[in-house]
Amino acid sequence: MIFDRVIGLLSEDMGIDLGTATTLVYVRGQGIVLCEPSVVAIHKDTGKVFANGDAVGSMAKKMLGRCPPSVVAVRPMRDGVIADFEITEAMLSYFIRRVHGRRTLVRPRVVIAVPSGITTVEKRAVVSSAHRAGARKVYLFDEPRAAALGAGLPIQESTASMIMDIGGGTTEVAVISLADIACSESLRIAGDDLDGAIIEYMKRTYSLLVGEQTAEQIKIQIGSACPLPEELEMEVSGRDLIAGLPRTTTITSQEIREAMAEPVQAMIEAVKRALERTEPELSADLVHNGITMCGGGSLLRGLPQVIAQATGLKVRVADDPVTCVARGTGIFLEHLDRWGGGLETSEEDM
């Protein structure tokens, strides 16, 4: 035990929000030190990471849809879980090396936030990837509690706190009391599905093919979940599906709102299902405490208002919502003695 504490002092223990769209790393005592897209560039023929891992994160995201035939930029995480084991391992290894520096003799303890609805097999894949990427000990922390901690909710109290975390691949909804989840919904519909809905709308309505990055920009610039005081417009360029030539068209925020209506409604229904299963006393608490939203998807214009209207509860967006989960893993790291015994862990011999 003493030896483990000494090793813990020498290593830079870290918390990782291993997201479908973005990976954030929190280092104990330093805060969030890395925020990179979960994208890796690989050689198409060999499947090996391009340029020895240099094309990971922001550099690789710039390559999405722009790679030559020999190179492909891939996102190894899908719906909040590992879709490609080897590439995820390479990405994690690159991020851990960047953060941990050259102290390879003292491997770090790593906390990884995972969706509450993932399977045992998916959990094993995360743990194995982290170990092979350089972690000494791996803790799995469910995203709803990590998000709630990072948002500053009093989850250890007997009163109910409700968190809604909308990431790239999953939407996590949970009611938490006494540091545990009372009820939850893990929905594999989130920010990526909003982008996908925009891509399909552009195909169907304008016969225009746009890429993932363009769809994301449309969502950010003019996307909304409810009517805006002044509707917005945006010029969008892509490839004409009929002529096969580049073309530009103008779209409105009203059109994009209609395009995203189905995934937005699915998120609202997930909140309702969680509320329907909440115990009466906890439901009474939520009348006063409301719902706290976090994750990149919470920044969609009008989404908090739409959820408030559908549930009759107060809805607020957490401060710096994108980093809530990562900050929650950091709080866990600072209080390993309090939280460590209650979480799934896996340790490798040094």
C-alpha positions as CSV (number, residue, x, y, z in Angstrom):
1,M,0.0,0.0,0.0
2,I,2.8,2.4,0.9
3,F,4.7,1.5,-2.2
4,D,1.6,2.2,-4.3
5,R,1.2,5.6,-2.7
6,V,4.8,6.5,-3.5
7,I,4.4,5.4,-7.1
8,G,1.2,7.4,-7.2
9,L,3.1,10.5,-6.2
10,L,5.7,10.0,-8.9
11,S,3.3,9.4,-11.7
12,E,1.0,11.9,-13.4
13,D,-2.3,10.2,-12.9
14,M,-4.9,11.3,-15.4
15,G,-8.6,11.3,-16.1
16,I,-9.7,10.8,-19.7
17,D,-13.0,11.7,-21.3
18,L,-12.7,9.3,-24.2
19,G,-15.4,10.8,-26.4
20,T,-16.7,9.9,-29.8
21,A,-15.9,13.4,-31.1
22,T,-13.3,14.7,-28.7
23,T,-10.9,13.3,-26.1
24,L,-10.0,15.4,-23.1
25,V,-7.3,14.6,-20.6
26,Y,-7.2,15.9,-17.0
27,V,-3.9,15.6,-15.0
28,R,-4.1,15.6,-11.2
29,G,-2.9,18.9,-9.9
30,Q,-2.8,20.6,-13.3
31,G,-6.4,20.5,-14.7
32,I,-7.3,19.8,-18.3
33,V,-4.1,19.7,-20.3
34,L,-5.3,18.2,-23.6
35,C,-8.5,18.6,-25.7
36,E,-8.2,16.9,-29.1
37,P,-10.6,15.4,-31.7
38,S,-10.9,11.6,-31.5
39,V,-9.5,11.2,-35.0
40,V,-6.5,9.2,-36.3
41,A,-4.9,9.2,-39.8
42,I,-3.8,5.7,-41.0
43,H,-2.3,4.2,-44.1
44,K,-5.2,2.6,-46.1
45,D,-3.2,-0.5,-47.2
46,T,-1.5,-1.4,-44.0
47,G,-3.9,0.0,-41.4
48,K,-0.9,1.5,-39.5
49,V,-1.1,4.9,-37.9
50,F,0.2,7.6,-40.3
51,A,3.5,9.3,-39.6
52,N,4.2,7.4,-36.4
53,G,1.3,8.9,-34.5
54,D,1.9,12.5,-35.6
55,A,-1.4,12.6,-37.4
56,V,-3.6,12.2,-34.4
57,G,-6.2,14.7,-33.1
58,S,-6.5,18.1,-34.6
59,M,-4.1,17.3,-37.5
60,A,-6.0,14.2,-38.4
61,K,-9.4,15.9,-38.2
62,K,-8.2,18.4,-40.9
63,M,-7.7,15.4,-43.1
64,L,-11.3,14.1,-42.8
65,G,-12.7,14.0,-46.4
66,R,-9.5,15.5,-47.8
67,C,-7.1,12.5,-47.7
68,P,-5.3,11.1,-50.8
69,P,-6.2,7.5,-51.7
70,S,-3.3,6.0,-49.7
71,V,-4.4,7.7,-46.4
72,V,-7.7,7.6,-44.5
73,A,-8.7,9.6,-41.4
74,V,-10.9,7.6,-39.1
75,R,-12.8,8.0,-35.9
76,P,-12.1,4.9,-33.8
77,M,-14.9,5.6,-31.4
78,R,-18.5,5.2,-32.4
79,D,-21.6,5.7,-30.2
80,G,-19.4,6.3,-27.2
81,V,-17.5,2.9,-27.4
82,I,-14.5,1.5,-29.2
83,A,-15.2,0.6,-32.8
84,D,-11.6,-0.1,-33.8
85,F,-9.5,-1.6,-31.0
86,E,-6.0,-1.1,-32.6
87,I,-6.6,2.5,-33.7
88,T,-8.1,3.5,-30.3
89,E,-5.1,2.0,-28.6
90,A,-2.7,4.0,-30.8
91,M,-4.7,7.2,-30.2
92,L,-4.7,6.6,-26.4
93,S,-1.0,5.8,-26.4
94,Y,-0.2,9.0,-28.3
95,F,-2.3,11.2,-25.9
96,I,-0.8,9.5,-22.8
97,R,2.7,9.9,-24.1
98,R,2.0,13.6,-24.8
99,V,0.7,14.2,-21.3
100,H,3.0,11.9,-19.3
101,G,6.2,12.9,-21.0
102,R,9.2,10.5,-20.8
103,R,8.5,9.1,-17.3
104,T,8.0,5.7,-18.8
105,L,9.3,3.9,-15.7
106,V,6.4,5.2,-13.6
107,R,3.2,4.4,-15.5
108,P,0.1,6.5,-14.6
109,R,-3.2,5.5,-13.1
110,V,-5.9,6.4,-15.5
111,V,-9.6,7.1,-14.9
112,I,-11.7,6.7,-18.1
113,A,-15.3,7.9,-18.3
114,V,-17.6,5.5,-20.1
115,P,-21.3,5.5,-21.0
116,S,-23.6,4.0,-18.4
117,G,-25.1,1.7,-20.9
118,I,-22.0,-0.1,-22.3
119,T,-21.7,-3.8,-22.1
120,T,-19.1,-5.9,-20.2
121,V,-17.3,-6.7,-23.5
122,E,-17.1,-3.0,-24.3
123,K,-15.7,-2.2,-20.9
124,R,-13.0,-4.9,-21.3
125,A,-12.0,-3.3,-24.6
126,V,-11.6,0.1,-23.0
127,V,-9.5,-1.3,-20.1
128,S,-7.4,-3.4,-22.4
129,S,-6.7,-0.5,-24.7
130,A,-5.7,1.7,-21.8
131,H,-3.3,-0.9,-20.4
132,R,-1.7,-1.5,-23.7
133,A,-1.4,2.3,-24.2
134,G,0.6,2.6,-21.0
135,A,-1.7,2.8,-18.0
136,R,-0.7,1.0,-14.8
137,K,-4.1,0.9,-13.2
138,V,-7.4,1.7,-14.9
139,Y,-10.6,2.9,-13.3
140,L,-13.9,3.0,-15.2
141,F,-16.2,5.9,-14.1
142,D,-19.7,6.2,-15.6
143,E,-20.2,9.4,-17.6
144,P,-23.4,10.6,-15.8
145,R,-21.6,10.8,-12.4
146,A,-18.5,12.2,-13.9
147,A,-20.5,14.9,-15.7
148,A,-22.5,15.7,-12.6
149,L,-19.3,16.1,-10.5
150,G,-17.7,18.3,-13.2
151,A,-20.9,20.4,-13.3
152,G,-20.7,21.0,-9.6
153,L,-23.9,19.1,-8.6
154,P,-24.2,17.9,-5.0
155,I,-24.5,14.3,-6.0
156,Q,-23.4,13.0,-2.5
157,E,-26.4,14.5,-0.8
158,S,-29.8,12.8,-0.4
159,T,-31.5,15.3,-2.7
160,A,-31.9,14.4,-6.4
161,S,-29.7,15.9,-9.1
162,M,-30.5,15.3,-12.8
163,I,-27.8,15.5,-15.5
164,M,-28.1,15.3,-19.3
165,D,-24.8,14.9,-21.1
166,I,-25.0,15.1,-24.9
167,G,-21.8,14.1,-26.5
168,G,-20.8,13.1,-30.0
169,G,-22.0,9.5,-29.8
170,T,-24.2,9.1,-26.8
171,T,-26.8,11.1,-24.8
172,E,-26.6,10.2,-21.1
173,V,-29.5,11.1,-18.8
174,A,-29.4,10.3,-15.1
175,V,-31.0,11.1,-11.8
176,I,-28.4,10.9,-9.1
177,S,-28.7,10.8,-5.3
178,L,-26.3,9.7,-2.5
179,A,-23.5,9.4,-5.0
180,D,-25.2,6.7,-7.0
181,I,-27.5,6.6,-10.1
182,A,-31.1,6.2,-9.1
183,C,-32.3,5.8,-12.7
184,S,-30.7,6.5,-16.1
185,E,-31.1,6.4,-19.9
186,S,-28.2,5.9,-22.2
187,L,-29.2,6.8,-25.8
188,R,-26.9,6.2,-28.7
189,I,-28.2,9.3,-30.5
190,A,-26.3,12.5,-30.0
191,G,-24.2,15.2,-31.9
192,D,-23.1,12.8,-34.7
193,D,-26.7,12.0,-35.4
194,L,-27.6,15.7,-35.7
195,D,-24.7,16.0,-38.3
196,G,-26.0,12.9,-40.1
197,A,-29.5,14.2,-40.3
198,I,-28.2,17.4,-41.9
199,I,-26.2,15.4,-44.5
200,E,-29.3,13.3,-45.4
201,Y,-31.4,16.5,-45.6
202,M,-29.0,18.1,-48.0
203,K,-29.0,15.0,-50.2
204,R,-32.7,14.6,-50.2
205,T,-33.7,18.3,-50.6
206,Y,-30.9,19.8,-52.7
207,S,-29.1,16.7,-54.2
208,L,-26.0,18.1,-52.6
209,L,-23.4,15.9,-50.9
210,V,-21.7,17.6,-48.0
211,G,-19.0,16.1,-45.7
212,E,-19.1,15.6,-41.9
213,Q,-17.1,18.7,-41.1
214,T,-19.4,20.9,-43.3
215,A,-22.5,19.4,-41.6
216,E,-21.0,20.1,-38.2
217,Q,-20.3,23.8,-39.2
218,I,-23.9,24.1,-40.4
219,K,-25.2,22.8,-37.0
220,I,-22.9,25.2,-35.1
221,Q,-23.6,28.3,-37.2
222,I,-27.4,28.1,-37.9
223,G,-28.7,25.0,-36.1
224,S,-31.5,25.3,-33.5
225,A,-34.0,23.2,-31.7
226,C,-36.8,25.9,-31.6
227,P,-37.7,28.9,-33.7
228,L,-35.3,31.8,-33.5
229,P,-36.2,35.5,-33.0
230,E,-34.4,36.1,-36.4
231,E,-33.9,33.1,-38.6
232,L,-30.4,32.6,-40.0
233,E,-29.0,31.8,-43.4
234,M,-25.8,30.1,-44.6
235,E,-24.1,29.4,-47.9
236,V,-23.2,25.7,-48.2
237,S,-20.8,24.1,-50.8
238,G,-20.6,20.5,-51.8
239,R,-20.8,18.1,-54.7
240,D,-23.9,18.0,-56.9
241,L,-25.2,14.4,-56.9
242,I,-26.7,14.7,-60.4
243,A,-24.0,16.7,-62.3
244,G,-21.1,15.5,-60.1
245,L,-19.7,19.1,-60.0
246,P,-19.1,21.5,-57.1
247,R,-22.1,23.7,-56.2
248,T,-23.2,26.2,-53.6
249,T,-26.6,26.7,-52.2
250,T,-28.2,28.8,-49.4
251,I,-30.0,27.2,-46.6
252,T,-31.9,28.5,-43.6
253,S,-32.0,27.7,-39.9
254,Q,-35.6,26.7,-40.2
255,E,-34.7,24.0,-42.7
256,I,-31.9,22.7,-40.5
257,R,-34.2,22.7,-37.5
258,E,-36.6,20.5,-39.4
259,A,-33.8,18.2,-40.5
260,M,-32.6,17.7,-36.9
261,A,-36.1,17.3,-35.5
262,E,-36.1,13.5,-35.2
263,P,-32.8,13.1,-33.2
264,V,-33.8,16.1,-31.0
265,Q,-37.1,14.5,-30.2
266,A,-35.3,11.2,-29.4
267,M,-33.3,13.1,-26.8
268,I,-36.4,14.7,-25.3
269,E,-38.0,11.2,-25.0
270,A,-35.0,9.9,-23.2
271,V,-35.4,12.6,-20.6
272,K,-39.1,11.8,-20.2
273,R,-38.4,8.0,-19.8
274,A,-35.9,8.7,-17.1
275,L,-38.4,11.0,-15.3
276,E,-41.1,8.4,-15.5
277,R,-39.0,5.9,-13.6
278,T,-37.9,8.3,-10.9
279,E,-39.1,7.7,-7.4
280,P,-41.7,10.3,-6.2
281,E,-39.5,11.9,-3.5
282,L,-36.7,12.3,-6.0
283,S,-39.2,13.7,-8.5
284,A,-40.2,16.3,-5.9
285,D,-36.6,17.3,-5.5
286,L,-36.3,17.9,-9.3
287,V,-39.1,20.4,-9.2
288,H,-36.7,22.6,-7.3
289,N,-33.4,21.4,-8.6
290,G,-34.3,21.1,-12.3
291,I,-32.1,19.5,-15.0
292,T,-28.4,20.4,-15.7
293,M,-27.1,19.9,-19.3
294,C,-23.6,19.5,-20.4
295,G,-21.6,18.2,-23.4
296,G,-21.1,19.8,-26.7
297,G,-24.7,19.0,-27.8
298,S,-26.1,21.2,-25.0
299,L,-24.8,24.2,-26.9
300,L,-27.4,23.7,-29.7
301,R,-29.5,26.9,-29.7
302,G,-32.9,26.5,-28.0
303,L,-32.4,22.9,-26.8
304,P,-32.6,23.8,-23.1
305,Q,-35.9,25.7,-23.7
306,V,-37.4,22.8,-25.7
307,I,-36.5,20.3,-22.9
308,A,-37.9,22.7,-20.3
309,Q,-41.2,23.0,-22.2
310,A,-41.5,19.2,-22.6
311,T,-40.8,18.4,-18.9
312,G,-42.0,21.5,-17.1
313,L,-38.7,21.6,-15.2
314,K,-36.0,24.3,-15.0
315,V,-33.1,23.6,-17.3
316,R,-29.7,25.1,-17.2
317,V,-26.5,24.6,-19.1
318,A,-23.4,23.9,-16.9
319,D,-20.4,26.3,-17.0
320,D,-18.0,25.2,-19.7
321,P,-20.2,22.2,-20.6
322,V,-17.7,20.5,-23.0
323,T,-15.2,19.8,-20.2
324,C,-17.6,18.6,-17.4
325,V,-16.9,14.9,-17.8
326,A,-13.1,15.5,-17.9
327,R,-13.3,17.7,-14.8
328,G,-15.4,15.0,-13.1
329,T,-12.7,12.4,-13.6
330,G,-10.3,15.0,-12.1
331,I,-12.4,15.3,-9.0
332,F,-12.3,11.5,-8.7
333,L,-8.5,11.5,-9.0
334,E,-8.2,14.1,-6.2
335,H,-10.4,11.8,-4.0
336,L,-9.3,8.3,-4.8
337,D,-9.8,7.2,-1.2
338,R,-13.4,8.2,-1.4
339,W,-14.4,7.0,-4.8
340,G,-11.9,4.3,-5.7
341,G,-13.4,1.4,-3.8
342,G,-16.8,1.6,-5.5
343,L,-15.6,1.5,-9.1
344,E,-14.5,-1.2,-11.5
345,T,-10.7,-1.3,-11.6
346,S,-8.1,-3.3,-13.4
347,E,-4.4,-3.3,-12.6
348,E,-1.4,-4.6,-14.5
349,D,1.9,-5.7,-13.0
350,M,4.6,-3.0,-13.2
